[in-house]
Amino acid sequence: VLGLGFPVCQANFFPNGVGVSQPGCDKGDISCQHSRVVALFIESIEPQSAFEVQECDGVPQGEHTTPCRPTNRTLMGEYANPEVSGLFYLETNANPPYSRG
């Protein structure tokens, strides 16, 4: 729910899309929504917890996301490739481990 709904960096990652509650967070729980990114990054430090993302043609809007290319994948978090650019989407679990990869 919190965050920017538009790209601002070379590589922009949108876990679960824009404008939707993070899985496992109550819709009105702003603290949970906002802190989830910290939990995702901490989990990404473990090599076995890779967050594989797919590139999309536009800003992902959750269930109503723009077309994404499952063949154009990279990693989000600690092991993200600093050379990639684009808009990236992934779905996470509601509870740890958050990675579905």
N, CA, C and O atoms as a DFTB+ gen file, in Angstrom:
404 C
 N C O
     1  1       0.831      -1.182       0.000
     2  2       0.000       0.000       0.000
     3  2       0.879       1.249       0.000
     4  3       0.619       2.192      -0.748
     5  1       1.906       1.259       0.827
     6  2       2.794       2.420       0.853
     7  2       3.898       2.242      -0.165
     8  3       4.161       1.131      -0.626
     9  1       4.526       3.314      -0.504
    10  2       5.565       3.280      -1.510
    11  2       5.131       4.127      -2.687
    12  3       4.046       4.707      -2.700
    13  1       5.989       4.180      -3.650
    14  2       5.689       4.972      -4.839
    15  2       5.069       4.083      -5.899
    16  3       5.527       2.961      -6.110
    17  1       4.065       4.555      -6.548
    18  2       3.380       3.794      -7.588
    19  2       3.893       4.100      -8.975
    20  3       3.206       3.870      -9.971
    21  1       5.111       4.623      -9.035
    22  2       5.700       4.952     -10.329
    23  2       7.204       4.706     -10.250
    24  3       7.775       4.730      -9.160
    25  1       7.847       4.471     -11.382
    26  2       9.279       4.177     -11.384
    27  2      10.118       5.408     -11.053
    28  3       9.827       6.512     -11.513
    29  1      11.165       5.205     -10.249
    30  2      12.067       6.299      -9.899
    31  2      13.538       5.896     -10.018
    32  3      14.417       6.739      -9.841
    33  1      13.818       4.653     -10.308
    34  2      15.189       4.150     -10.342
    35  2      15.448       3.426     -11.658
    36  3      14.563       3.283     -12.501
    37  1      16.678       2.980     -11.802
    38  2      17.043       2.178     -12.969
    39  2      16.260       0.873     -12.979
    40  3      15.715       0.470     -14.006
    41  1      16.209       0.214     -11.816
    42  2      15.418      -1.007     -11.664
    43  2      14.395      -0.755     -10.564
    44  3      14.756      -0.350      -9.459
    45  1      13.134      -0.990     -10.860
    46  2      12.035      -0.739      -9.921
    47  2      11.319      -2.050      -9.639
    48  3      10.847      -2.725     -10.553
    49  1      11.244      -2.405      -8.342
    50  2      10.650      -3.670      -7.925
    51  2       9.332      -3.392      -7.213
    52  3       9.257      -2.528      -6.339
    53  1       8.293      -4.133      -7.595
    54  2       6.957      -3.955      -7.044
    55  2       6.446      -5.288      -6.496
    56  3       5.688      -5.984      -7.172
    57  1       6.862      -5.654      -5.255
    58  2       6.357      -6.909      -4.688
    59  2       4.834      -6.880      -4.564
    60  3       4.278      -6.002      -3.904
    61  1       4.174      -7.827      -5.191
    62  2       2.717      -7.993      -5.164
    63  2       1.966      -6.870      -5.870
    64  3       0.737      -6.836      -5.819
    65  1       2.659      -5.964      -6.518
    66  2       2.014      -4.904      -7.277
    67  2       1.767      -3.640      -6.475
    68  3       2.086      -3.568      -5.289
    69  1       1.200      -2.655      -7.131
    70  2       0.929      -1.347      -6.551
    71  2      -0.541      -1.265      -6.148
    72  3      -1.420      -1.737      -6.870
    73  1      -0.794      -0.666      -5.000
    74  2      -2.165      -0.413      -4.589
    75  2      -2.876      -1.595      -3.958
    76  3      -4.099      -1.577      -3.824
    77  1      -2.132      -2.624      -3.568
    78  2      -2.729      -3.779      -2.905
    79  2      -2.051      -3.981      -1.551
    80  3      -0.901      -3.585      -1.361
    81  1      -2.763      -4.593      -0.621
    82  2      -2.174      -4.922       0.669
    83  2      -1.158      -6.043       0.505
    84  3      -1.349      -6.958      -0.296
    85  1      -0.093      -5.961       1.262
    86  2       0.886      -7.031       1.252
    87  2       0.263      -8.269       1.897
    88  3      -0.414      -8.151       2.919
    89  1       0.476      -9.445       1.325
    90  2      -0.064     -10.664       1.920
    91  2       0.390     -10.795       3.373
    92  3       1.567     -10.610       3.680
    93  1      -0.540     -11.110       4.251
    94  2      -0.233     -11.255       5.663
    95  2      -0.394      -9.978       6.461
    96  3      -0.278     -10.007       7.686
    97  1      -0.659      -8.854       5.804
    98  2      -0.887      -7.573       6.482
    99  2      -2.360      -7.205       6.371
   100  3      -2.964      -7.347       5.307
   101  1      -2.936      -6.732       7.473
   102  2      -4.293      -6.218       7.407
   103  2      -4.286      -4.959       6.551
   104  3      -3.311      -4.208       6.555
   105  1      -5.355      -4.730       5.829
   106  2      -5.427      -3.598       4.902
   107  2      -5.111      -2.267       5.571
   108  3      -4.456      -1.420       4.963
   109  1      -5.558      -2.061       6.802
   110  2      -5.322      -0.794       7.484
   111  2      -4.043      -0.740       8.301
   112  3      -3.750       0.287       8.914
   113  1      -3.273      -1.827       8.325
   114  2      -2.056      -1.881       9.134
   115  2      -0.885      -1.290       8.357
   116  3      -0.124      -2.012       7.713
   117  1      -0.755       0.013       8.425
   118  2       0.274       0.726       7.664
   119  2       1.670       0.304       8.085
   120  3       2.563       0.206       7.243
   121  1       1.874       0.053       9.365
   122  2       3.185      -0.357       9.852
   123  2       3.617      -1.673       9.208
   124  3       4.759      -1.803       8.768
   125  1       2.724      -2.630       9.152
   126  2       3.020      -3.920       8.531
   127  2       3.314      -3.737       7.046
   128  3       4.286      -4.289       6.530
   129  1       2.486      -2.974       6.366
   130  2       2.662      -2.740       4.935
   131  2       4.028      -2.120       4.645
   132  3       4.750      -2.557       3.749
   133  1       4.360      -1.106       5.417
   134  2       5.576      -0.331       5.166
   135  2       6.835      -1.097       5.546
   136  3       7.860      -0.963       4.878
   137  1       6.778      -1.892       6.600
   138  2       7.973      -2.597       7.064
   139  2       8.231      -3.895       6.306
   140  3       9.292      -4.496       6.469
   141  1       7.309      -4.328       5.500
   142  2       7.493      -5.594       4.781
   143  2       8.727      -5.561       3.883
   144  3       9.394      -6.582       3.717
   145  1       9.036      -4.417       3.309
   146  2      10.203      -4.331       2.440
   147  2      11.484      -4.669       3.206
   148  3      12.398      -5.269       2.640
   149  1      11.559      -4.298       4.470
   150  2      12.729      -4.622       5.285
   151  2      12.821      -6.137       5.460
   152  3      13.900      -6.715       5.326
   153  1      11.699      -6.776       5.759
   154  2      11.680      -8.230       5.926
   155  2      12.076      -8.938       4.626
   156  3      12.790      -9.940       4.655
   157  1      11.617      -8.422       3.502
   158  2      11.956      -9.025       2.214
   159  2      13.453      -8.906       1.952
   160  3      14.084      -9.860       1.498
   161  1      14.020      -7.740       2.236
   162  2      15.449      -7.571       1.982
   163  2      16.274      -8.461       2.909
   164  3      17.228      -9.097       2.462
   165  1      15.921      -8.512       4.185
   166  2      16.651      -9.371       5.129
   167  2      16.618     -10.816       4.645
   168  3      17.639     -11.504       4.668
   169  1      15.457     -11.274       4.211
   170  2      15.359     -12.649       3.712
   171  2      16.190     -12.841       2.452
   172  3      16.719     -13.929       2.226
   173  1      16.316     -11.805       1.630
   174  2      17.063     -11.926       0.378
   175  2      18.556     -12.147       0.594
   176  3      19.255     -12.563      -0.329
   177  1      19.052     -11.876       1.794
   178  2      20.472     -12.042       2.081
   179  2      20.846     -13.527       2.088
   180  3      21.987     -13.880       1.790
   181  1      19.902     -14.386       2.422
   182  2      20.138     -15.830       2.410
   183  2      20.073     -16.323       0.970
   184  3      19.038     -16.175       0.320
   185  1      21.167     -16.910       0.452
   186  2      21.184     -17.333      -0.957
   187  2      20.048     -18.281      -1.344
   188  3      19.590     -18.249      -2.486
   189  1      19.589     -19.113      -0.427
   190  2      18.520     -20.051      -0.752
   191  2      17.157     -19.370      -0.794
   192  3      16.164     -20.001      -1.155
   193  1      17.095     -18.099      -0.431
   194  2      15.823     -17.358      -0.413
   195  2      15.766     -16.330      -1.529
   196  3      15.348     -15.193      -1.309
   197  1      16.182     -16.720      -2.714
   198  2      16.210     -15.786      -3.837
   199  2      14.805     -15.317      -4.194
   200  3      13.864     -16.110      -4.244
   201  1      14.681     -14.016      -4.440
   202  2      13.421     -13.445      -4.910
   203  2      13.556     -13.233      -6.410
   204  3      14.125     -12.238      -6.859
   205  1      13.031     -14.173      -7.174
   206  2      13.086     -14.064      -8.623
   207  2      11.919     -13.205      -9.095
   208  3      10.769     -13.448      -8.729
   209  1      12.221     -12.206      -9.903
   210  2      11.207     -11.274     -10.392
   211  2      11.135     -11.352     -11.909
   212  3      12.077     -11.793     -12.568
   213  1      10.011     -10.918     -12.449
   214  2       9.856     -10.877     -13.903
   215  2       9.623      -9.448     -14.357
   216  3       8.953      -8.666     -13.683
   217  1      10.178      -9.125     -15.497
   218  2      10.043      -7.778     -16.034
   219  2       8.646      -7.576     -16.604
   220  3       8.073      -8.484     -17.205
   221  1       8.101      -6.368     -16.407
   222  2       6.765      -6.028     -16.900
   223  2       6.830      -4.824     -17.836
   224  3       7.793      -4.058     -17.821
   225  1       5.796      -4.676     -18.641
   226  2       5.731      -3.567     -19.593
   227  2       5.307      -2.251     -18.949
   228  3       5.510      -1.184     -19.529
   229  1       4.724      -2.317     -17.766
   230  2       4.277      -1.120     -17.061
   231  2       4.310      -1.385     -15.569
   232  3       4.739      -2.452     -15.129
   233  1       3.861      -0.418     -14.796
   234  2       3.840      -0.573     -13.344
   235  2       2.816      -1.640     -12.968
   236  3       1.633      -1.498     -13.280
   237  1       3.259      -2.710     -12.300
   238  2       2.339      -3.793     -11.928
   239  2       1.281      -3.317     -10.934
   240  3       1.603      -2.675      -9.934
   241  1       0.037      -3.632     -11.212
   242  2      -1.091      -3.216     -10.372
   243  2      -1.719      -4.408      -9.666
   244  3      -2.942      -4.543      -9.673
   245  1      -0.925      -5.267      -9.063
   246  2      -1.465      -6.422      -8.356
   247  2      -2.113      -7.397      -9.309
   248  3      -1.511      -7.781     -10.312
   249  1      -3.341      -7.804      -9.008
   250  2      -4.045      -8.783      -9.840
   251  2      -4.309      -8.271     -11.246
   252  3      -4.494      -9.062     -12.172
   253  1      -4.328      -6.962     -11.412
   254  2      -4.619      -6.368     -12.721
   255  2      -3.332      -5.819     -13.319
   256  3      -3.294      -4.688     -13.804
   257  1      -2.297      -6.615     -13.280
   258  2      -0.983      -6.152     -13.702
   259  2      -0.880      -6.074     -15.225
   260  3      -1.621      -6.737     -15.951
   261  1       0.036      -5.267     -15.675
   262  2       0.312      -5.161     -17.101
   263  2       1.058      -6.421     -17.530
   264  3       1.537      -7.171     -16.679
   265  1       1.160      -6.660     -18.812
   266  2       1.842      -7.876     -19.266
   267  2       3.281      -7.951     -18.744
   268  3       4.048      -6.991     -18.826
   269  1       3.612      -9.117     -18.209
   270  2       4.968      -9.368     -17.729
   271  2       5.569     -10.494     -18.563
   272  3       4.853     -11.309     -19.145
   273  1       6.880     -10.520     -18.605
   274  2       7.584     -11.511     -19.405
   275  2       8.273     -12.524     -18.492
   276  3       9.345     -12.243     -17.955
   277  1       7.668     -13.700     -18.312
   278  2       8.284     -14.692     -17.434
   279  2       9.653     -15.150     -17.907
   280  3      10.424     -15.706     -17.125
   281  1       9.962     -14.924     -19.168
   282  2      11.273     -15.339     -19.674
   283  2      12.358     -14.315     -19.351
   284  3      13.544     -14.628     -19.450
   285  1      11.976     -13.110     -18.969
   286  2      12.957     -12.074     -18.642
   287  2      12.965     -11.899     -17.124
   288  3      12.269     -11.040     -16.582
   289  1      13.761     -12.726     -16.450
   290  2      13.791     -12.753     -14.986
   291  2      15.141     -12.297     -14.453
   292  3      16.168     -12.405     -15.124
   293  1      15.110     -11.786     -13.236
   294  2      16.325     -11.404     -12.519
   295  2      16.021     -11.542     -11.029
   296  3      14.946     -12.015     -10.660
   297  1      16.952     -11.136     -10.175
   298  2      16.755     -11.246      -8.732
   299  2      16.527      -9.877      -8.106
   300  3      17.030      -8.865      -8.594
   301  1      15.768      -9.862      -7.027
   302  2      15.522      -8.666      -6.230
   303  2      16.245      -8.845      -4.897
   304  3      16.333      -9.959      -4.381
   305  1      16.751      -7.770      -4.351
   306  2      17.355      -7.820      -3.023
   307  2      18.870      -7.831      -3.070
   308  3      19.477      -7.237      -3.960
   309  1      19.469      -8.501      -2.119
   310  2      20.925      -8.531      -1.959
   311  2      21.649      -8.945      -3.236
   312  3      22.714      -8.408      -3.540
   313  1      21.096      -9.880      -3.979
   314  2      21.776     -10.413      -5.158
   315  2      21.228      -9.856      -6.473
   316  3      21.382     -10.470      -7.529
   317  1      20.594      -8.699      -6.397
   318  2      20.091      -8.051      -7.621
   319  2      21.261      -7.660      -8.511
   320  3      22.303      -7.214      -8.031
   321  1      21.075      -7.831      -9.794
   322  2      22.092      -7.454     -10.767
   323  2      22.068      -5.934     -10.928
   324  3      21.042      -5.382     -11.324
   325  1      23.181      -5.242     -10.629
   326  2      23.187      -3.779     -10.734
   327  2      23.101      -3.262     -12.166
   328  3      22.943      -2.060     -12.382
   329  1      23.203      -4.150     -13.138
   330  2      23.160      -3.743     -14.544
   331  2      21.760      -3.766     -15.140
   332  3      21.554      -3.214     -16.220
   333  1      20.790      -4.385     -14.472
   334  2      19.445      -4.490     -15.059
   335  2      18.679      -3.179     -14.904
   336  3      18.953      -2.380     -14.008
   337  1      17.739      -2.985     -15.774
   338  2      16.845      -1.832     -15.671
   339  2      15.455      -2.287     -16.091
   340  3      15.300      -3.227     -16.870
   341  1      14.456      -1.604     -15.563
   342  2      13.090      -1.929     -15.936
   343  2      12.163      -1.958     -14.744
   344  3      12.519      -1.544     -13.641
   345  1      10.957      -2.457     -14.992
   346  2       9.909      -2.594     -13.982
   347  2       9.740      -4.076     -13.704
   348  3       9.560      -4.868     -14.629
   349  1       9.798      -4.457     -12.433
   350  2       9.795      -5.868     -12.078
   351  2       8.723      -6.185     -11.042
   352  3       8.419      -5.372     -10.168
   353  1       8.155      -7.386     -11.159
   354  2       7.044      -7.826     -10.320
   355  2       7.329      -9.218      -9.782
   356  3       7.962     -10.038     -10.448
   357  1       6.856      -9.475      -8.573
   358  2       6.862     -10.813      -8.011
   359  2       5.749     -10.921      -6.989
   360  3       5.275      -9.914      -6.463
   361  1       5.341     -12.131      -6.714
   362  2       4.371     -12.394      -5.656
   363  2       5.120     -13.008      -4.490
   364  3       6.054     -13.786      -4.686
   365  1       4.709     -12.658      -3.264
   366  2       5.349     -13.193      -2.070
   367  2       4.333     -13.960      -1.233
   368  3       3.122     -13.847      -1.427
   369  1       4.855     -14.733      -0.307
   370  2       4.016     -15.436       0.657
   371  2       3.585     -14.484       1.758
   372  3       4.209     -13.442       1.958
   373  1       2.534     -14.828       2.466
   374  2       2.018     -13.997       3.556
   375  2       2.904     -14.049       4.796
   376  3       2.925     -13.106       5.587
   377  1       3.635     -15.153       4.967
   378  2       4.480     -15.350       6.140
   379  2       5.845     -15.863       5.703
   380  3       5.980     -16.395       4.601
   381  1       6.853     -15.712       6.547
   382  2       8.177     -16.244       6.206
   383  2       8.125     -17.756       6.000
   384  3       7.398     -18.445       6.716
   385  1       8.852     -18.268       5.071
   386  2       9.653     -17.516       4.113
   387  2       8.753     -16.822       3.093
   388  3       7.792     -17.405       2.591
   389  1       9.082     -15.576       2.803
   390  2       8.279     -14.782       1.871
   391  2       8.546     -15.174       0.423
   392  3       7.659     -15.070      -0.424
   393  1       9.757     -15.619       0.141
   394  2      10.128     -15.983      -1.218
   395  2       9.379     -17.219      -1.679
   396  3       9.218     -18.183      -0.930
   397  1       8.929     -17.177      -2.912
   398  2       8.303     -18.349      -3.526
   399  2       9.296     -19.055      -4.444
   400  3       8.958     -20.034      -5.109
   401  1      10.533     -18.540      -4.470
   402  2      11.567     -19.085      -5.364
   403  2      12.332     -20.162      -4.813
   404  3      13.223     -20.690      -5.478
